[in-house]
Amino acid sequence: MGQDRLKDRVALITGAARGIGKATAIKMIREGASVSFLDILPEESNRTASELKAMGGKVLAILADVSHKEEVNKAVEQTLQHFGRVDILVNNAGVVNPALLEDVKEKDWEEVIGVNLKGTFYCTQAVLPAMKKNRYGKIVNIGSRASLGKELRTVYSATKAGLIGVTRTWALELGPYHINVNYIGPGPIATELFKANNPADSPRTKAIIEGVPLKRMGQPEDVANLVAFLASEEASYITGQAIFICGGLSVGFAHY
């Protein structure tokens, strides 16, 4: 099962039916953790749960919308009933709704804020009693390099920048309980969603890759590896940090 760095730990991952969330769930299973994951996609959730179980993992798949507090609270309760604890929370669920500033609709603003910011808040608040009781926890908020600014991302970049603020605040508040809180800002990652909207041979995709100092796309596993590290005891002295995993895009200006 891998290095077993997360042996006997229970991880709750949001948006894990595909993409970065799924890669993170696979990585954590390989590292010895049990995984409960939340998503709104029933078919993808069933497939991912089956794959994780085929690996020998202990898995609980829950259909829940993180923008609804009642669903989040119920999902966390189910996780605690099933596994008895929650040691790791990965706030990965997110939506984009790209648009120029003048074209942003209020409903788009509400949806992106609801999932990216409120969802992270609801999930974190829901697991806190269990983490505080055990005086242990690892919280990883998945943000974006777009938090530093990107065209067509008024609302999205606002939410991801906001996650940096809450990450730093929660690290200060929760440190005395031995709860670490960190932020990861991925750049262009070759997820199913990205590839569907950016064909490999398209001029836009080529321009994105050309703008990356490492001259390649990142893979979901690249992010999952960092999440697993931050969720392990190897990162026990790291908290309140924003780490960009973007091939160098955060170093300077680039069109991504």
Secondary structure, 3 states (H helix, E strand, C coil): CCCCCCCCCEEEEECCCCHHHHHHHHHHHHCCCEEEEEECCHHHHHHHHHHHHHCCCCEEEEECCCCCHHHHHHHHHHHHHHHCCCCEEEECCCCCCCECHHHCCHHHHHHHHHHHHHHHHHHHHHHHHHHHHHCCEEEEEECCHHHHCCCCEHHHHHHHHHHHHHHHHHHHHHHHHCEEEEEEEECCECCHHHHHHCCCCCHHHHHHHHHCCCCCCECHHHHHHHHHHHCCHHHCCCCCCEEEECCCHHHCCCCC
